[in-house]
């Protein structure tokens, strides 16, 4: 009979959290803000597509055609918003005992 001694919550680092219920511990405002950030990222990707260009020759911004500058700024903004969204994402810690490794 294999019986392992129970470790305290402080020793395991779990502090009473389970892997399954970790998503429900996040505050409601954080979940809402994360969804808004993801929506804004999708919007920036849509704006970065030069579908709005007409037949007129492109203007120059920072030495590049305007649509290239807009696309680069949108990608940079999407990267910043993605970083903020990941900061709001709670990733549960998995201990060796919970991962099933011997």
ABEGO torsion letter per residue (X at the ends): XBBBBBBBAAAAGAGGBBAAAAAAABBAAAAAAAAAAAAAAAAAAAAABAAABBABBBBBBGGBBAAAAAAAAAAAAAAAAAAAAAAABBBBBBBAAAAGBX
